[in-house]
């Protein structure tokens, strides 16, 4: 990304962070709520409880935008004596034990769609 693009992303993000429901409350983005409401795919909304950027309360604000989906909520807790999960830790090899649950859920969704 160029510096100009990064500046734009930063300014958008900063503006949305002042709203309780992020960009859903931004008066210049009224189409976002309509688009999110059109989603019908089952979802799992998972967040690390130690994520300083997107804690579960932020996740919960986003979930309101997906008002027509069946969903589950999952709070991810770092195991004792292991490294924190944080914002991107779910994608580190150390978090691999957490992946099994999600992979099983994805397989059941595929089976429902096919079967």
DSSP file (Angstrom, degrees, kcal/mol; ACC not computed):
  #  RESIDUE AA STRUCTURE BP1 BP2  ACC     N-H-->O    O-->H-N    N-H-->O    O-->H-N    TCO  KAPPA ALPHA  PHI   PSI    X-CA   Y-CA   Z-CA
    1    1 A X              0   0    0      0, 0.0     2,-0.1     0, 0.0     0, 0.0   0.000 360.0 360.0 360.0 144.5    0.0    0.0    0.0
    2    2 A X     >  -     0   0    0      1,-0.1     4,-2.5     4,-0.0     5,-0.2  -0.403 360.0-109.3 -80.1 163.6    1.1    3.5   -0.7
    3    3 A X  H  > S+     0   0    0      1,-0.2     4,-2.6     2,-0.2     5,-0.2   0.888 120.8  55.4 -59.5 -38.6    1.4    6.1    2.0
    4    4 A X  H  > S+     0   0    0      2,-0.2     4,-1.9     1,-0.2    -1,-0.2   0.915 108.9  46.3 -62.1 -43.3   -1.6    7.9    0.5
    5    5 A X  H  > S+     0   0    0      2,-0.2     4,-2.6     1,-0.2    -2,-0.2   0.919 112.3  50.7 -65.2 -42.9   -3.7    4.7    0.8
    6    6 A X  H  X S+     0   0    0     -4,-2.5     4,-2.7     1,-0.2    -2,-0.2   0.896 108.3  52.5 -62.2 -40.1   -2.6    4.1    4.3
    7    7 A X  H  X S+     0   0    0     -4,-2.6     4,-2.5     2,-0.2    -1,-0.2   0.914 110.1  48.7 -60.5 -42.8   -3.5    7.6    5.3
    8    8 A X  H  X S+     0   0    0     -4,-1.9     4,-2.5     2,-0.2     5,-0.2   0.927 111.8  48.4 -64.1 -45.6   -7.0    7.1    3.9
    9    9 A X  H  X S+     0   0    0     -4,-2.6     4,-2.8     1,-0.2     5,-0.2   0.931 112.4  49.4 -60.1 -45.8   -7.4    3.8    5.7
   10   10 A X  H  X S+     0   0    0     -4,-2.7     4,-2.9     1,-0.2    -2,-0.2   0.924 111.0  48.7 -60.5 -45.5   -6.2    5.4    9.0
   11   11 A X  H  X S+     0   0    0     -4,-2.5     4,-2.1     2,-0.2    -1,-0.2   0.897 113.3  47.1 -64.7 -40.3   -8.6    8.4    8.6
   12   12 A X  H  X S+     0   0    0     -4,-2.5     4,-2.7     2,-0.2     5,-0.2   0.953 114.0  47.5 -63.1 -49.4  -11.6    6.1    7.9
   13   13 A X  H  X S+     0   0    0     -4,-2.8     4,-1.9     1,-0.2    -2,-0.2   0.917 111.7  50.1 -59.2 -45.8  -10.7    3.8   10.8
   14   14 A X  H  < S+     0   0    0     -4,-2.9     4,-0.5    -5,-0.2    -1,-0.2   0.908 111.6  48.8 -60.4 -43.0  -10.2    6.8   13.2
   15   15 A X  H >< S+     0   0    0     -4,-2.1     3,-1.2     1,-0.2     4,-0.3   0.926 111.5  48.9 -63.5 -45.0  -13.6    8.3   12.1
   16   16 A X  H >< S+     0   0    0     -4,-2.7     3,-1.5     1,-0.3     6,-0.3   0.814  99.5  67.3 -66.8 -29.4  -15.5    5.0   12.6
   17   17 A X  T 3< S+     0   0    0     -4,-1.9    -1,-0.3     1,-0.3    -2,-0.2   0.676  90.4  63.4 -67.7 -15.6  -14.0    4.4   16.0
   18   18 A X  T <  S+     0   0    0     -3,-1.2     2,-0.3    -4,-0.5    -1,-0.3   0.652  90.4  81.6 -81.0 -13.7  -15.9    7.4   17.4
   19   19 A X  S X  S-     0   0    0     -3,-1.5     3,-1.6    -4,-0.3     5,-0.1  -0.731  80.9-133.6 -93.1 139.9  -19.2    5.6   16.7
   20   20 A X  T 3  S+     0   0    0     -2,-0.3    -1,-0.1     1,-0.3     3,-0.1   0.832 109.3  36.1 -59.2 -32.6  -20.5    3.0   19.1
   21   21 A X  T >  S-     0   0    0      1,-0.4     3,-1.9    41,-0.0    -1,-0.3  -0.110 105.9-132.5-115.5  35.5  -21.3    0.7   16.2
   22   22 A X  G X  S-     0   0    0     -3,-1.6     3,-1.3    -6,-0.3    -1,-0.4  -0.190  77.7  -7.2  55.0-133.6  -18.3    1.5   14.1
   23   23 A X  G >  S+     0   0    0      1,-0.3     3,-0.7     2,-0.2    -1,-0.3   0.648 123.1  76.0 -74.0 -11.5  -19.2    2.2   10.4
   24   24 A X  G <  S+     0   0    0     -3,-1.9    -1,-0.3     1,-0.2    -2,-0.2   0.808 100.0  44.4 -64.7 -26.7  -22.8    1.1   10.9
   25   25 A X  G <  S+     0   0    0     -3,-1.3     2,-0.6    -4,-0.3    -1,-0.2   0.488  84.7 112.6 -93.6  -5.0  -23.4    4.5   12.6
   26   26 A X    X   -     0   0    0     -3,-0.7     3,-2.3    -4,-0.3   -10,-0.0  -0.581  60.9-149.5 -72.7 116.2  -21.5    6.5   10.0
   27   27 A X  G >  S+     0   0    0     -2,-0.6     3,-0.5     1,-0.3    -1,-0.2   0.712  95.5  59.1 -62.2 -18.9  -24.1    8.7    8.3
   28   28 A X  G 3  S+     0   0    0      1,-0.2    -1,-0.3     2,-0.1     3,-0.2   0.479 103.2  54.2 -86.2  -0.3  -22.1    8.7    5.1
   29   29 A X  G X>  +     0   0    0     -3,-2.3     3,-1.4    -6,-0.2     4,-0.6  -0.253  57.9 139.1-127.0  46.6  -22.2    4.8    4.9
   30   30 A X  H <>  +     0   0    0     -3,-0.5     4,-0.8     1,-0.3     3,-0.4   0.765  68.3  64.9 -64.0 -25.0  -25.9    4.0    5.1
   31   31 A X  H 3> S+     0   0    0      1,-0.2     4,-2.3     2,-0.2    -1,-0.3   0.735  87.1  71.8 -70.3 -21.3  -25.5    1.3    2.4
   32   32 A X  H <> S+     0   0    0     -3,-1.4     4,-2.7     1,-0.2     5,-0.3   0.924  95.0  50.4 -62.0 -45.6  -23.3   -0.8    4.7
   33   33 A X  H  X S+     0   0    0     -4,-0.6     4,-2.0    -3,-0.4    -1,-0.2   0.893 111.0  49.7 -60.6 -40.0  -26.2   -1.8    7.0
   34   34 A X  H  X S+     0   0    0     -4,-0.8     4,-0.9     2,-0.2    -1,-0.2   0.925 111.9  47.9 -64.3 -45.0  -28.3   -2.8    4.0
   35   35 A X  H >< S+     0   0    0     -4,-2.3     3,-0.8     1,-0.2     4,-0.5   0.923 112.4  47.6 -64.1 -45.4  -25.4   -4.9    2.6
   36   36 A X  H >< S+     0   0    0     -4,-2.7     3,-1.2     1,-0.2    32,-0.3   0.869 107.0  58.0 -64.2 -35.8  -24.7   -6.7    5.9
   37   37 A X  H 3< S+     0   0    0     -4,-2.0    -1,-0.2    -5,-0.3    -2,-0.2   0.733  97.9  62.4 -66.7 -21.2  -28.4   -7.4    6.4
   38   38 A X  T << S+     0   0    0     -4,-0.9    -1,-0.3    -3,-0.8     2,-0.2   0.654  79.0 104.8 -78.3 -15.4  -28.4   -9.3    3.1
   39   39 A X    <   +     0   0    0     -3,-1.2    29,-0.3    -4,-0.5    -3,-0.0  -0.482  37.0 167.7 -69.2 133.2  -25.9  -11.8    4.5
   40   40 A X        +     0   0    0     -2,-0.2    30,-0.4    29,-0.1     2,-0.2   0.371  34.1 119.4-124.2  -2.0  -27.6  -15.2    5.3
   41   41 A X  S    S-     0   0    0     28,-0.1    27,-0.1     1,-0.1    -2,-0.0  -0.459  72.6-106.5 -70.9 133.0  -24.5  -17.4    5.7
   42   42 A X        -     0   0    0     -2,-0.2     2,-0.3    27,-0.1    29,-0.2  -0.311  45.9-164.1 -57.0 143.1  -24.1  -19.0    9.2
   43   43 A X  E     -a   71   0A   0     27,-2.2    29,-1.7    -3,-0.1     2,-0.5  -0.938  25.7-152.6-133.8 151.5  -21.3  -17.4   11.1
   44   44 A X  E     -a   72   0A   0     -2,-0.3     2,-0.8    27,-0.2    29,-0.2  -0.998  15.6-158.2-117.7 124.1  -19.1  -17.9   14.1
   45   45 A X  E     +a   73   0A   0     27,-2.8    29,-2.7    -2,-0.5     2,-0.4  -0.890  19.0 178.7-104.5 105.7  -17.9  -14.7   15.7
   46   46 A X  E     +a   74   0A   0     -2,-0.8     2,-0.4    27,-0.2    29,-0.2  -0.893   5.6 172.9-114.2 137.3  -14.8  -15.4   17.6
   47   47 A X  E     -a   75   0A   0     27,-2.2    29,-3.7    -2,-0.4     2,-0.4  -0.999  33.6-118.5-141.3 143.4  -12.6  -13.0   19.6
   48   48 A X  E >   -a   76   0A   0     -2,-0.4     3,-1.6    38,-0.3     8,-0.2  -0.658  20.1-140.3 -75.7 132.7   -9.7  -13.2   21.9
   49   49 A X  T 3  S+     0   0    0     27,-2.8    -1,-0.1    -2,-0.4    28,-0.1   0.700 103.2  53.3 -68.6 -16.6  -10.6  -11.8   25.3
   50   50 A X  T 3  S+     0   0    0     26,-0.4     2,-0.7    36,-0.1    -1,-0.3   0.126  76.6 124.2-103.3  21.0   -7.2  -10.3   25.5
   51   51 A X    <   -     0   0    0     -3,-1.6     5,-0.0    35,-0.3    35,-0.0  -0.722  41.0-169.6 -83.3 112.4   -7.4   -8.5   22.1
   52   52 A X  S    S+     0   0    0     -2,-0.7     3,-0.2     1,-0.2    -1,-0.2   0.726  84.0  46.7 -75.4 -19.6   -6.8   -4.7   22.8
   53   53 A X  S    S+     0   0    0      1,-0.2     2,-0.2     5,-0.0    -1,-0.2   0.845 129.0  15.0 -89.6 -37.9   -7.9   -3.7   19.2
   54   54 A X  S    S-     0   0    0     -6,-0.1    -1,-0.2     4,-0.0    -6,-0.2  -0.594  77.6-179.7-140.1  74.1  -11.1   -5.7   18.9
   55   55 A X    >>  -     0   0    0     -3,-0.2     4,-1.8    -2,-0.2     3,-1.4  -0.194  49.3 -91.1 -69.9 168.1  -12.3   -7.0   22.2
   56   56 A X  H 3> S+     0   0    0      1,-0.3     4,-2.7     2,-0.2     5,-0.2   0.816 126.2  61.4 -51.4 -33.6  -15.5   -9.0   22.5
   57   57 A X  H 3> S+     0   0    0      1,-0.2     4,-1.3     2,-0.2    -1,-0.3   0.870 105.1  48.2 -63.3 -34.4  -17.6   -5.8   23.0
   58   58 A X  H <> S+     0   0    0     -3,-1.4     4,-1.8     2,-0.2    -1,-0.2   0.912 109.9  52.0 -69.0 -42.5  -16.5   -4.6   19.6
   59   59 A X  H  X S+     0   0    0     -4,-1.8     4,-2.4     1,-0.2    -2,-0.2   0.929 106.6  54.0 -56.3 -45.6  -17.4   -7.9   18.1
   60   60 A X  H  X S+     0   0    0     -4,-2.7     4,-1.1     1,-0.2    -1,-0.2   0.841 104.7  54.1 -61.6 -33.6  -20.8   -7.7   19.6
   61   61 A X  H  < S+     0   0    0     -4,-1.3     4,-0.4     1,-0.2    -1,-0.2   0.887 110.2  47.4 -66.3 -38.2  -21.3   -4.3   18.0
   62   62 A X  H >X S+     0   0    0     -4,-1.8     3,-1.9     1,-0.2     4,-0.7   0.880 101.6  64.3 -69.3 -38.0  -20.5   -5.8   14.6
   63   63 A X  H >< S+     0   0    0     -4,-2.4     3,-1.4     1,-0.3    -1,-0.2   0.855  90.4  66.6 -55.7 -35.8  -22.8   -8.8   15.1
   64   64 A X  T 3< S+     0   0    0     -4,-1.1     3,-0.3     1,-0.3    -1,-0.3   0.790  94.5  59.0 -58.1 -27.1  -25.8   -6.4   15.2
   65   65 A X  T <4 S+     0   0    0     -3,-1.9     2,-1.2    -4,-0.4    -1,-0.3   0.779  95.8  63.0 -71.9 -26.6  -25.1   -5.6   11.5
   66   66 A X    X<  +     0   0    0     -3,-1.4     3,-1.2    -4,-0.7    -1,-0.2  -0.466  65.4 152.8 -92.9  61.3  -25.5   -9.3   10.6
   67   67 A X  T 3   +     0   0    0     -2,-1.2    -1,-0.2    -3,-0.3   -30,-0.1   0.556  64.3  50.5 -76.3  -6.1  -29.1   -9.4   11.7
   68   68 A X  T 3  S+     0   0    0    -29,-0.3     2,-0.4   -32,-0.3    -1,-0.3   0.102  90.2  94.1-117.5  22.8  -30.3  -12.1    9.3
   69   69 A X  S <  S-     0   0    0     -3,-1.2     2,-0.4   -27,-0.0   -27,-0.1  -0.895  72.5-124.2-115.1 144.3  -27.7  -14.8   10.0
   70   70 A X        +     0   0    0    -30,-0.4   -27,-2.2    -2,-0.4     2,-0.3  -0.707  49.0 174.5 -74.7 135.4  -27.7  -17.8   12.4
   71   71 A X  E     -a   43   0A   0     -2,-0.4     2,-0.3   -29,-0.2   -27,-0.2  -0.962  33.0-151.2-146.7 161.3  -24.6  -17.3   14.5
   72   72 A X  E     -a   44   0A   0    -29,-1.7   -27,-2.8    -2,-0.3     2,-0.4  -0.937  18.1-141.3-124.4 150.4  -22.5  -18.5   17.4
   73   73 A X  E     -a   45   0A   0     -2,-0.3     2,-0.4   -29,-0.2   -27,-0.2  -0.937  16.2-171.9-113.7 137.2  -20.2  -16.4   19.6
   74   74 A X  E     -a   46   0A   0    -29,-2.7   -27,-2.2    -2,-0.4     2,-0.6  -0.971  11.3-158.1-134.1 119.0  -16.9  -17.7   20.8
   75   75 A X  E     -a   47   0A   0     -2,-0.4     2,-0.6   -29,-0.2   -27,-0.2  -0.858  17.8-146.3 -92.2 122.3  -14.7  -16.0   23.4
   76   76 A X  E     -a   48   0A   0    -29,-3.7   -27,-2.8    -2,-0.6     2,-0.5  -0.804  12.8-164.8 -95.0 123.3  -11.1  -17.2   23.0
   77   77 A X        -     0   0    0     -2,-0.6     2,-0.1   -29,-0.2     3,-0.1  -0.904  22.6-119.6-108.2 130.3   -9.1  -17.4   26.2
   78   78 A X        -     0   0    0     -2,-0.5     6,-0.1     1,-0.1     2,-0.1  -0.455  34.4-113.9 -65.7 138.6   -5.3  -17.8   26.2
   79   79 A X    >   -     0   0    0      4,-0.2     3,-1.6    -2,-0.1    -1,-0.1  -0.417  41.5 -90.3 -70.1 149.6   -4.3  -21.0   27.9
   80   80 A X  T 3  S+     0   0    0      1,-0.3    -1,-0.1    -2,-0.1     3,-0.1  -0.306 110.1  13.8 -61.8 144.5   -2.3  -20.5   31.1
   81   81 A X  T 3  S+     0   0    0      1,-0.3     2,-0.3    -3,-0.1    -1,-0.3   0.588 107.5 103.7  64.7  14.4    1.5  -20.2   30.7
   82   82 A X  S <  S-     0   0    0     -3,-1.6    -1,-0.3     1,-0.1     3,-0.1  -0.754  83.2 -82.9-114.7 168.5    1.1  -19.8   26.9
   83   83 A X        -     0   0    0     -2,-0.3    -4,-0.2     1,-0.1    -1,-0.1  -0.318  54.5 -94.6 -68.8 154.0    1.5  -16.6   24.9
   84   84 A X        -     0   0    0      1,-0.1    -1,-0.1    -6,-0.1    -7,-0.1  -0.209  21.6-139.4 -63.2 158.8   -1.5  -14.3   24.7
   85   85 A X     >  +     0   0    0     -9,-0.1     4,-1.6    -3,-0.1     3,-0.2   0.916  42.6 159.4 -83.9 -51.2   -3.8  -14.5   21.7
   86   86 A X  T  4  -     0   0    0      1,-0.2   -38,-0.3     2,-0.2   -35,-0.3  -0.205  62.3 -36.6  62.8-153.2   -4.3  -10.8   21.2
   87   87 A X  T  4 S+     0   0    0    -37,-0.2    -1,-0.2     1,-0.2     3,-0.1   0.895 141.1  14.9 -77.2 -42.1   -5.4   -9.4   17.8
   88   88 A X  T >4 S+     0   0    0     -3,-0.2     3,-1.8     1,-0.1    -2,-0.2   0.369  94.2 103.5-114.6   3.0   -3.7  -11.7   15.4
   89   89 A X  G ><  +     0   0    0     -4,-1.6     3,-1.9     1,-0.3     6,-0.3   0.744  66.3  73.1 -62.0 -25.5   -2.6  -14.6   17.6
   90   90 A X  G 3  S+     0   0    0      1,-0.3    -1,-0.3    -4,-0.3    -2,-0.1   0.781  97.2  51.8 -58.7 -25.5   -5.4  -16.9   16.4
   91   91 A X  G <  S+     0   0    0     -3,-1.8    -1,-0.3    -6,-0.2     2,-0.2   0.372  89.2  99.7 -95.7   3.6   -3.4  -17.2   13.2
   92   92 A X  S X  S-     0   0    0     -3,-1.9     3,-2.0    -4,-0.1     4,-0.2  -0.595  85.2-115.5 -86.1 152.1   -0.1  -18.2   14.8
   93   93 A X  G >  S+     0   0    0      1,-0.3     3,-1.8    -2,-0.2     4,-0.2   0.813 113.3  67.4 -55.4 -30.3    1.0  -21.8   15.0
   94   94 A X  G 3  S+     0   0    0      1,-0.3     3,-0.4     2,-0.1    -1,-0.3   0.710  97.0  54.5 -65.0 -18.2    0.7  -21.6   18.8
   95   95 A X  G X> S+     0   0    0     -3,-2.0     3,-2.2    -6,-0.3     4,-0.7   0.347  72.3 113.3 -95.0   5.9   -3.0  -21.2   18.5
   96   96 A X  H X>  +     0   0    0     -3,-1.8     3,-1.4     1,-0.3     4,-0.8   0.823  66.7  63.8 -51.0 -38.3   -3.4  -24.4   16.4
   97   97 A X  H 34 S+     0   0    0     -3,-0.4     4,-0.5     1,-0.3     3,-0.4   0.819  99.7  55.7 -57.0 -27.4   -5.4  -26.2   19.2
   98   98 A X  H <> S+     0   0    0     -3,-2.2     4,-0.9     1,-0.2     3,-0.3   0.745  95.4  67.6 -73.7 -22.6   -8.1  -23.6   18.8
   99   99 A X  H <X S+     0   0    0     -3,-1.4     4,-3.0    -4,-0.7     5,-0.2   0.823  84.5  69.5 -69.8 -31.7   -8.4  -24.3   15.0
  100  100 A X  H  X S+     0   0    0     -4,-0.8     4,-2.5    -3,-0.4     5,-0.2   0.907  98.1  50.2 -55.8 -45.2   -9.9  -27.8   15.5
  101  101 A X  H  > S+     0   0    0     -4,-0.5     4,-1.9    -3,-0.3    -1,-0.2   0.921 113.6  45.3 -59.6 -44.2  -13.2  -26.5   16.8
  102  102 A X  H  X S+     0   0    0     -4,-0.9     4,-2.5     2,-0.2    -2,-0.2   0.902 111.4  52.0 -68.2 -40.6  -13.5  -24.1   13.9
  103  103 A X  H  X S+     0   0    0     -4,-3.0     4,-2.2     1,-0.2    -2,-0.2   0.905 109.0  50.7 -63.1 -40.6  -12.6  -26.7   11.3
  104  104 A X  H  X S+     0   0    0     -4,-2.5     4,-2.1    -5,-0.2    -1,-0.2   0.918 110.3  49.9 -61.7 -42.8  -15.2  -29.1   12.7
  105  105 A X  H  X S+     0   0    0     -4,-1.9     4,-1.9    -5,-0.2    -2,-0.2   0.920 109.7  50.7 -62.4 -43.6  -17.8  -26.3   12.5
  106  106 A X  H  X S+     0   0    0     -4,-2.5     4,-2.1     1,-0.2    -1,-0.2   0.894 108.8  51.9 -61.8 -40.2  -16.8  -25.6    8.9
  107  107 A X  H  X S+     0   0    0     -4,-2.2     4,-2.5     1,-0.2    -1,-0.2   0.909 108.5  50.6 -63.5 -41.7  -17.1  -29.2    7.9
  108  108 A X  H  X S+     0   0    0     -4,-2.1     4,-2.1     1,-0.2    -1,-0.2   0.874 109.3  51.6 -65.1 -34.6  -20.6  -29.4    9.4
  109  109 A X  H  X S+     0   0    0     -4,-1.9     4,-2.0     2,-0.2    -1,-0.2   0.903 110.0  48.8 -66.9 -39.7  -21.6  -26.3    7.4
  110  110 A X  H  X S+     0   0    0     -4,-2.1     4,-2.2     2,-0.2     5,-0.3   0.921 110.5  51.0 -64.2 -43.4  -20.4  -27.9    4.2
  111  111 A X  H  X S+     0   0    0     -4,-2.5     4,-3.2     1,-0.2    -2,-0.2   0.890 109.9  49.8 -62.6 -39.5  -22.3  -31.1    5.0
  112  112 A X  H  < S+     0   0    0     -4,-2.1    -1,-0.2     1,-0.2    -2,-0.2   0.895 111.6  48.8 -64.8 -39.4  -25.5  -29.2    5.6
  113  113 A X  H  < S+     0   0    0     -4,-2.0    -2,-0.2     2,-0.2    -1,-0.2   0.869 121.3  34.7 -69.0 -36.6  -25.0  -27.3    2.3
  114  114 A X  H  <        0   0    0     -4,-2.2    -2,-0.2     1,-0.2    -3,-0.2   0.887 360.0 360.0 -83.6 -42.3  -24.4  -30.5    0.3
  115  115 A X     <        0   0    0     -4,-3.2    -2,-0.2    -5,-0.3    -1,-0.2   0.456 360.0 360.0 -82.8 360.0  -26.7  -32.9    2.1
